[in-house]
Amino acid sequence: MSRVAIIPARGGSKRIPRKNIKLFCGKPMIAWSIEAARQSGCFDQIIVSTDDAEIAEVSRAYGAKVPFMRPGALADDHTGTTPVTAHAIRWLNTQAEPVEHACCIYATAPFVTPGDIRKGHRLLTESQCDYALSVTTYAFPIQRAVRINAEGGIEMFSPEYCSTRSQELEEAYHDAGQFYWGRADAWLDERMIFSSNSRPVVLPRHRVQDIDTEEDWVRAEWLFKAMQAEAAQL
């Protein structure tokens, strides 16, 4: 039974064209995910699932395998992570040693670290859960969130917490969008990732960056360079 990293990277990104292979701090964005997977020492194979020949070429140059091209039906704007990962597992199961554990690592996660990937695998194996995934805390209590109503006024989503002190509110977490370890049968059955049978790898907020716009990209590069400079001084 094998352990594989599966990195989904379709060619049709809209908001940042060619985002998966655009240079980020000197390397194609996807290279950071491939290198973190390699350095983790967790995987028998690192697979990139793509529908794009250029992405495939770049991925191979950085040490990943692209043994198949993803079918168009799984490469549109509406296809989620789970069916893409399940497709790769099914393909691998017919070609080589059956997959036991698969880690979906996003191609646009330059802040992912080998240590966090290893921690996720330990959680998966030690807890017998379906999935182990990266999460981080919200910067502000979600119980105090507000909406702007149709009249332009402000309303609380949960007015019962209007007078509750922030330190008395339960901390909330959200998906960090870096990686999702899962058992092969959980992926193939398309079980829910966000459930009581998943375990969290909690990351500090400064290492969690959504990169969906050009402004996000610039901010992420500045933060990444600052983190690299600090690490070089240690």
Helices and strands as residue ranges (DSSP letters): E 2-8, G 19-21, E 23-24, E 27-28, H 29-40, E 45-49, H 53-61, G 72-74, H 81-95, E 99-105, H 114-127, E 131-137, G 142-144, E 146-148, E 154-156, G 159-161, G 166-168, E 173-183, H 184-188, E 198-202, G 205-207, H 214-233
